[in-house]
Amino acid sequence: MPLIDTHTHLETFARKGTLPEVLARAKEAGLEAMITIGTSPEDWSLYRKLAQEHGGFIYYTVGLHPCSVDERWSEAVAQIEDFFECHLSNDKLPVALGEVGLDRFHLPKDDPAQAEKIFRWQQAAFAAQLEIARRLKCPLVVHSRGAFRESIEMIDASGFEWSKVVFHCFTEGEAEMKELIRRGGCGSFTGVLTYKNADAVRAAAKIQELARFMIETDAPYLTPVPHRGKPNEPAYLKCTAEFAARVFGVSVDELARQTTANAKQFYGLEG
């Protein structure tokens, strides 16, 4: 049952010194690869190093997460394209730009003026990164929380190719998924799919259909049932895969085969 975790954050485990055990458990759980997702310059170089050390098992992306955006966002964004250029023989290039996008949920609740200022910075950073992705013609990993409509409109306005867009941690409903499908984009799904109150998310997954379905952990967040309440890690992707197989009415092997093929095709992974 080979699986690919299309969205995880390995920085937490690396900083704690627990990464070797986490990777070993992931392999034991059947993962053949994972993509560790960049959020700011603080993790980009670490992820490139991990991809060099674990070639074919760890891949990475580079992007400025909306929650990492501040008044100096342009200085960070200016560094992105350098990671997509090969400087040394063992350089590993990012497989996508991301995660980027918009996030109203984490804006300050007690200062509306400051919240709107930060959101405008987010929009400017997103627009700049959309332009970079358009030039690079690479896949784009989108973070959208509380700002689905604005995110859709900005991608539309950018002229970026929708077939290269994935809305990670898709937690919207059927209507929003239809908007993505109509444009040619897709969503990827986390352990939220396993939660009791996530009927709308499961309905959205079925509308997208298995042919374009991808799964992720977003570790160390959003731990799936039955491990909910513990820190998440890539090994727990197996739980989401088993649950998703029941959602689609297929065997776990078929779910794994299709999601792995989808991830390889979308991100251009080896093998």
Residue pairs with C-beta under 8 A, 6 or more apart in sequence:
1 30
1 238
1 241
1 252
1 253
1 256
2 30
2 31
2 32
2 256
2 257
2 260
3 29
3 30
3 31
3 32
3 215
3 237
3 238
3 241
3 256
3 259
3 260
4 31
4 32
4 33
4 34
4 35
4 214
4 259
4 260
4 263
4 264
4 269
5 26
5 31
5 33
5 34
5 35
5 215
5 216
5 217
5 219
5 234
5 237
6 34
6 35
6 166
6 168
6 188
6 214
6 215
6 216
6 263
6 266
6 267
7 35
7 37
7 99
7 141
7 168
7 169
7 188
7 190
7 216
7 217
7 218
8 34
8 35
8 36
8 37
8 216
8 217
8 218
8 219
8 234
9 36
9 37
9 39
9 43
9 218
9 219
9 220
9 221
10 19
10 22
10 34
10 36
10 46
10 47
10 50
10 58
11 36
11 42
11 43
11 46
11 47
12 219
12 220
13 19
13 22
13 220
13 233
14 46
14 50
19 50
22 233
22 234
22 235
23 54
23 57
23 58
23 234
25 233
25 234
25 235
26 34
26 233
26 234
26 235
26 237
27 57
28 235
29 234
29 235
29 236
29 237
29 238
30 238
30 256
31 234
31 235
31 237
32 57
32 260
33 56
33 57
33 58
33 59
33 263
33 269
34 57
34 58
34 59
34 234
35 58
35 59
35 60
35 61
35 95
35 96
35 263
35 267
36 47
36 50
36 51
36 58
36 59
36 60
36 61
37 60
37 61
37 63
37 98
37 99
37 141
37 168
38 44
38 47
38 60
38 61
38 62
38 63
38 94
38 98
38 99
39 63
39 64
39 65
39 67
39 68
39 99
40 64
40 65
40 68
40 76
41 76
41 79
44 60
44 62
44 79
44 83
47 58
47 60
47 61
47 62
48 60
48 83
48 91
48 92
48 94
50 58
50 60
51 58
51 59
51 60
51 92
52 90
52 91
52 92
55 92
56 270
56 271
59 92
59 95
59 267
59 269
60 92
60 94
60 95
61 94
61 95
61 96
61 97
61 98
61 99
61 141
62 80
62 83
62 84
62 94
62 97
62 98
63 80
63 96
63 97
63 98
63 99
63 100
63 129
63 141
64 73
64 76
64 77
64 80
64 100
64 125
64 129
65 99
65 100
65 101
65 143
66 100
66 101
66 102
66 103
66 122
66 125
66 126
66 143
67 103
67 106
68 76
69 118
69 121
69 122
69 125
70 118
70 121
71 121
73 121
73 124
73 125
74 124
74 125
74 128
77 125
77 128
77 129
77 132
80 97
80 129
80 132
81 132
81 135
81 136
83 93
83 94
84 93
84 94
84 136
84 138
85 93
86 93
94 138
95 138
95 139
95 267
95 268
95 269
96 138
96 139
96 140
96 141
96 267
97 129
97 132
97 133
97 136
97 138
97 139
97 140
97 141
98 139
98 140
98 141
98 142
98 143
98 168
99 141
99 142
99 143
99 168
100 125
100 126
100 129
100 130
100 140
100 141
100 142
100 143
101 122
101 126
101 142
101 143
101 144
101 147
101 151
102 119
102 122
102 123
102 126
102 143
102 144
102 145
102 147
102 150
102 151
102 154
103 122
103 143
103 144
103 145
103 146
103 147
104 115
104 119
104 145
104 146
104 147
105 145
105 146
106 145
107 115
107 118
107 119
108 114
108 115
108 118
109 115
123 150
123 154
126 151
126 154
127 154
127 158
130 140
130 154
130 155
130 158
130 160
131 158
133 140
133 160
133 164
134 158
134 159
134 160
134 161
137 161
137 164
138 164
139 164
139 165
139 166
139 266
139 267
139 268
140 160
140 164
140 165
140 166
141 166
141 168
142 151
142 155
142 165
142 166
142 167
142 168
143 168
143 169
144 151
144 167
148 172
148 176
151 167
152 179
152 183
155 162
155 165
155 183
155 185
156 183
161 184
162 183
162 184
162 185
163 184
163 185
164 266
165 180
165 183
165 184
165 185
165 186
166 185
166 186
166 187
166 188
166 214
166 266
167 180
167 185
167 186
167 187
167 188
168 187
168 188
168 216
168 218
169 188
169 189
169 190
169 192
169 216
169 218
169 222
170 177
170 187
170 188
170 189
170 201
170 204
170 205
171 192
171 198
171 201
172 187
172 200
172 201
172 204
173 200
173 201
173 203
173 204
174 200
174 203
174 204
174 207
176 204
177 187
177 204
177 207
177 208
178 207
180 186
180 187
180 208
181 207
181 208
186 208
186 212
186 214
186 266
187 204
187 205
187 208
188 214
188 215
188 216
189 201
189 205
189 213
189 214
189 215
189 216
189 240
189 244
190 215
190 216
190 217
190 218
190 221
190 222
190 224
190 240
191 217
191 218
191 222
191 223
191 224
191 225
191 228
191 232
191 236
191 239
191 240
192 198
192 201
192 222
193 201
193 202
193 205
193 215
193 224
193 240
193 243
193 244
193 247
194 224
194 225
194 228
194 239
194 240
194 243
195 201
195 225
195 228
196 225
202 247
205 213
205 244
205 247
205 248
206 247
206 248
210 248
210 250
210 255
210 258
210 259
211 258
211 262
212 262
213 244
213 248
213 258
213 259
213 262
214 259
214 262
214 263
214 266
215 237
215 240
215 241
215 244
215 259
216 237
217 224
217 232
217 233
217 234
217 236
217 237
217 240
218 232
219 231
219 232
219 233
219 234
219 236
220 231
220 232
220 233
221 232
222 232
223 229
223 230
223 231
223 232
223 236
224 232
224 236
224 239
224 240
224 243
225 239
225 243
226 239
227 236
227 239
241 252
241 255
241 256
241 259
242 252
244 255
244 259
245 251
245 252
245 254
245 255
248 255
250 258
263 269
264 270
264 271
